[in-house]
Each structure stands twice: as structure tokens, then as C-alpha cells.
Amino acid sequence: LINSLVDRLNAGERLLVHCLHGNGRTSVAASCILISLGMNVADVIKVVEEAGSRFESKIQADYVQWFFFWGGVVGYCFALCRMSRFNYYALQ
């Protein structure tokens, strides 16, 4: 998913990343896209926060660190789905 979005951005398309409230899943997806475009984690977090998004849990922030470290290739969709369920149940 991330790689295909990065390809579309590199082809000149525009992209809007948003979930229900613009936090959590939005910040994870946007961060992974920016990392795939070559940004480092510290700059990514700053840019995402300046855009008005934030991580909702330590798990989300840790995943972005993992994505940066491992190159973001393995299991992005699975991890994002697991985090979404975790956040849903944790907030109830």
C-alpha cells in the first residue's frame, strides 16, 4: 500500500491521508509514506505534527520507528490493522 502511494506521488499525483479524526492511523500512514520518500523519523514526526496529526498510542509511534528501521517492507497492512483493532478496544 505505502509503496503504491509513494509511486503515485512520485508520478506527480496529490494525496490526502485521513481517517475518522485525522490522528492515529493518519499519522502512521503519513509517517510511513514520508519515510519511504527518504525523510528521517525526527523530521517525519515534526512534519506530521505540524500538519495537525499525532500518534494515539505508543504502539503507533513504535511501529513508525520499526518501519524506518526495517525499510517498511514487511507487514505494513497487517500491523496497521492490528493497531486499529487495539486502539478500538483500548478506547472502549
FENZIGI-V865290 format. One record per pair of residues at least 6 apart in sequence whose ideal C-beta (glycine too) atoms are under 7 Angstrom apart, sorted by the first residue. I is the first residue (numbers start at 0). J is the second residue. Records with the same first field share a line. If there is no record, write none. Layout:
BEGIN
I=J, J
END
This chain:
BEGIN
0=75, 76
1=31, 32, 35, 71, 75
2=35
4=14, 32
5=32, 35, 36
7=14
8=14
16=25, 28, 29
17=25
18=24, 25
21=51, 52
22=52, 53, 55
23=54, 55, 59, 86
24=79, 83
25=52
26=47, 52, 53, 54, 59
27=59, 62, 63, 79, 82
29=47, 52
30=43, 47, 63
31=63, 66, 71, 75
33=43, 46
34=40, 43, 66, 67, 71
35=71
40=63, 64, 67
54=60
55=86
56=86
58=82, 85
59=82
62=78, 82
END
